[in-house]
Amino acid sequence: PLLPVCRYSSIEECIEFIRAGEKPLALYCFTTDATIREEVLNRTYSGGAVINDCCVHLSNGDIPFGGVGNSGMGNYHGKFSYDTFTHQKGVMHRGFMFNQMEDALRYPPYEQWNQSALGILQMPIWSYLWDKAMSAVEVKNGALLAMALYIAKLKLQKRPSRI
């Protein structure tokens, strides 16, 4: 690798030069001026940056090392390497009882009580309230909730149709 040392007349010229090319793997900024340091860091893109030194970020396992665009993709070092090469698989597991009850609402044939219940449940306020209620449900009282929903279903089925 080469470490180019470039002359410039203004910080604007320097930032334009950096932004005109591909994103570098690392950017080294030598300055004692905090304003210039922040401007360079905020207005340029690079895989990593070091202020007032060169290459020391390579040996620090507590910060990620990696490129952006043509200089590479991903972060490496310690946990960052693990996270880069690990796929986090999302798994949703639903209880059997909820599936049977929900299937009655979700899939045809639709009866009058299905349409009424779905119409009510599709109102935005119910989505919010359902999210709040489900975040409070624990395994021990989940069965009670299932029973209450089943009883409500039976009560709706016994009502005479208003068609």
Secondary structure, DSSP 8 states (H G I E B T S, - for coil): --------SSHHHHHHHHHHS---SEEEE--S-HHHHHHHHHH---SEEEESSSSGGGG-TTS-B---GGG--S-BSHHHHHHHT----------HHHHHHHHHHHSSS--HHHHHHHHHHTSHHHHHHHHHHHHH--HHHHHHHHHHHHHHHHHHHHS----
